[in-house]
Amino acid sequence: LLFDIARKLPEGSQVSLTTSDNRLEVKAGRSNFKLPTLPRDDFPVIVEGDLPTSFELPASKLAELIDRTRFAISTEETRYYLNGIFLHVTDEDEPLLKAAATDGHRLARFTLSRPEGAAGMPDVIVPRKAVGELRKLLEEALDGNVLIDLSASKIRFTFGGEGGVVLTSKLIDGTFPDYSRVIPTGNDKLLKVDPKLFFAGVDRVATIATEKTRAVKIGLDQDRVTLSVTSPDNGTAAEELAAEYRAEGLEIGFNANYLKDILSQIDSDTVELHLADAGAPTLIRENEASPALYVLMPMRV
């Protein structure tokens, strides 16, 4: 309420705040508001405790990590352990910090070199709400670094050093599934296409798709992609796109919105779709060296 009042005041207004008798009086020019307040002692205090893991990330890199993964966070409250971004470190070929999010229909993963100080950090799930607030704060501080302190139950983000902005959040108390098992490794059919043209084509034909499923069929043939939608109520739509495809013909269906969410993350002129068959998950990425990787489950169409 206070934010809405401040937002609607004229630019440059001088605002005074005074409190008395469980009321906050807000004065600005000829405007006067008296708002009810709650006792100060009722405000919850987060006891941070010991946060043994501490490392820094460039704010721009943390923002990219969030942008490349958060669209896949589940909103299904019964699967609460999917309601955030999963952060963990690995020591496979090289030390990495990985972020992942999934709702069971699509998976987004982003990797970067493990920051100094992150070795041995516990696996954590940062809640969706905290991710959203963190991204807003990052918008104001993209040129600096963010200090991240965490334990198995809490995480703290500090912007601007001492005296700066601090965001502290509880972590989701749950076990994130072993998502590596759903990342396909043997998909032998490769489609290369312009992601912007692909996005626009999917968006056009999906205009008539049934609202419930948003299903679009993708037909693959020699250097050609055919997008089609059939709706009992709205008719049919089809569009052809030029592409690079040399494998045997294939028809596969996807949720148009899920596919567009992934395509909108690709900044280059080419996106790779690694496919197997109409019932197997598809691996989507910019190229082999890209830090971002996506997996999309197909639909029956």
N, C-alpha and C positions, 0 to 999 in steps of 0.2 A: 504493500500500500504506500509506504513512504517513498519507494523507488518510483512508483507511478506518478505520485505528486511531483517529485523532483523533475521527472522527465517532461512534465507538461508545463513547467514554469518557463517564463521567457528567458532567452539566452542572456547570461550575465547577471541574473537576479541574485541579490544578497539574501541569504536564508539564515534565520535565527531559530535555534532549537532550545526550548526550555521545558523542564519537567517539574511536575508537582501533582500530588494526590493521584498517582497512577495514571497520569495523563501526560502526553507529549504535545506541546504546542509548537506548531510550525508556522512561522511568519515569513512572508516574502512579498514586499510591496504592499498592495492592498488585499492580498490573499491571507487567510488565517484558517488553520486547521487545528483541531484538537482531537488527538487520537488516543484510544485506550492503550495502556501498556501492561506488561506482566512483571511480577517481581524479579529483580535481578538474580536472586538466588535460585530461581527456577531454571535458569539457563544451563543446559547440559555442558559439562566440562569433559573433554576427551583426555583421559590420562594416557599419555603417549607411552610411558615406560621406556625401556631400553630399545633403541633402534640400531642394531649392531651393523647392518649393511649400509654403506654410504658411498655414493658415487655421483658424478656430474654428467649431464648430457647437454649438448647444444639445444637450445629451445626450439630451433627450426627442425632439428632431427626428431625431437620428441613429438612435435606437432605432426610431422609426416608419419611417424609411427601410429599415432592416433587416427589420422585421416585414412590411412590405408587399411585399418582393421575395424574401426568401431561400427561401421554400417552392418557388420555381420553379427553384432552382439544380439543374443536372444532377448526377447521381451516376455517370454513365457515364465511366469513367476514360479511355477512348479519345478522347473529345472533351474533353480536359483544359481547353481554353480556355472551356468552359461551366461549369467547376466552381467558380464564384465569382460575386460581384456586380461588374458592370461600372460603373465611375464615370467620367464624362466631363462636360466643360462645353460649352455651346453658346451662340451669339450670334445666335439667330434673331430673334424679335420682341423678346425681352428676355434678358439674361444669366441662364442657368440652370445648375444642377448636376443631372445626371440619374444615376439608378441603375437598372440593368436586370439581369434574370436570366431565363434560359430553358433549357428542356431539350429544345426542339424540338417539344413538345406544347402548352406554354403559355408565355406571356411575361408578366412583371410589370415595370412601369416606374413609378418614383416621381421627381417633379421638385420642386425647391425653388429659390428665388432664389440666384444664385451668391454665395457668401460672399466678403467682401473678402479678397483674397490668393489666390483660386483661379483668377484669370484666367491663361490660358496653361498650366494644369496638363496633364500628359500623360494620355492615356487609360490607365486601370489596371484590373486585375481582381484583387479581393481574394479570396483563397482561402476556400473554405467553412469550413474548420477555424478560420481566423482570425476569420471572421464570427461563428461560434458563441461563441468565447471573448470577443470584443468585446461581444456582446449580454449575456453573463453579467456582465461588468464594469459595463456601463451600468445594470444593475438596481440597483446600489448607488450610482449617482451621477446620477440623473435630474434633479436640481435644478440642476446646474452646467453648465459648458461643457466640450467636449473639444477639445484642440488636435490638429490633424492635420497632420503633416509627411510629405511624400512625394517620391519621385523616380520614374523609370520602372521601377525594380526593387524598391523597398522602401517600406513605409509604417509610420508610427509614430503611435500614439494615446496622448496624455498626459491623465490624469485628475488633478484636484486640484492642478494647478500643480507647482512645484518640490517634490520630495519626495513626490509622489503616485505613482500606479500608471502604469507605462508598458508598453504592448504594442507590440512591433515584429514585423513579418511581412515575409517575402518576398512579392512579387507574382507572379501567374501570367505566365510568359513566353509569350504567345500573342496572337493577334488575335481580338477578339470580333467576331462577324459584324455586318453592318449591319442591326440589328433593325428599323430604321424602315421597311424595305421590306415587312415582314409585318404592319404595323399598318394595318388596312383604313381607307380614307377614304370609300368610296362605298357602304357598307352602308345600304340604304334602308328596312329593316324594323326598327321600334323596339318593343321589349317593355319595359314598366316593371312591376316586381313587388316585393313585400316580400321582401328577401333572407333574412330569418329564416324566413318561411313557405316560401320556395322551398327553402332549405337543408334544412329538416325534411322536406319532401315528397320531395326527391331521396333523402335518407337513408333514408326508410321504404321506398320502392319498390326501392332498390338492395340491400335486405336479401337478396333472392333472386337478385341478379345473379351471373353466372358470375365467379368470383374472378379469372380471368385478364384479362378485358376490363373488368369493372365498367361495362358500357355501359347507358345510360338513354336512351330515346327521348323527345323533347319535341315534342308536337304543339301548334301555335299556331293559334288561331282567334279570332274576334271577342271580345276581352276575356276570353279563357280560355286556360289552359295545361293540357295533359293530359300527365302524366308516366307512362311505362309501361316495364316491363321484361318480357322473355320469356326464360325459361331452360328449356332442354330437360330439365334435371334437377329444377328447383325449382318450375316452374309459371309463373304470370304475376302481375303486380301492376300496378295503375293508380290514379292519384289526380288529381283536378282541383283547380286553383287559380284564384282570381279574379286578373285582371291587366288592365293597360291595353295593348291591342294592336289596331291598326286596319288593318293591312296584310293582304295576301292570305294564305291559309292556308299553313302550312309545317310540315314534319316534319324534325327534325334530331337527330342522336345525339351524346352527349358521354360521356367517361369520368366517372363519378359522383364519384370522389375528386378529380379535377382541378377539376371544377365546384364542389365543396364547399370546396376550398381557397381558391378565389377568393371565393366568397360569404361566407366567414368573415372576409374582410378588409373588408367593407362595414359601416360603423357606422350608416348612416342608415336611414330607413324605406323607401327606394326604391333599387333598382338598375336601371341601364339596360343592356339587351343589344341591340346593334346588329348585325343579321343581314343576310345577302344570300341565300344558298341553302344546301342541305344539304351542299355540298362546300367552302364557303368559310369562312375563319376568322371568328370572332365577336368583336367588340369589347365589353368589359364595363367599366363604370365607374359610380361613384356619380352623377356628373353632369358636365356640360361643364367645370366649374370645379375638379373634383377633381384633386389632385396625383397620384393613383394611377390607373393605367390597366392593363388586362389584356387579353390576346388568348388565345383558346382555340381550338385546332384541333378540328374535328368528327370523329366516328367513323361508320363505316358500321354501321347497326343493322337 
